[in-house]
Amino acid sequence: MKRKYTLRFDNSREKWILIHDGSEKVLRVFDTKEDATRAGVLRKTLGREGGTVSVRTRTGVFEEERNFARSTDR
């Protein structure tokens, strides 16, 4: 089963956060959305297991979904 995450703006922190959808656990905090979506950053954060990231706008509206395949490298 693919792991699911959401990248959204956290008003209380005034930062962008990547959270695990099932547990609401914060995986990583970013200063800007651009920092989070820069080439390779999300893939590296998710690691070998990969997953799907739902990207939201600052107001919480769905913007896009990014899929990262599980790595078969050992």
Protein Blocks (a to p, Z undefined) as FASTA:
>chain_A
ZZdddddddfklopacdddfklopafbdcfbfklmmgghklmmmnomnopadddddfkop
afbdcdddddfbZZ
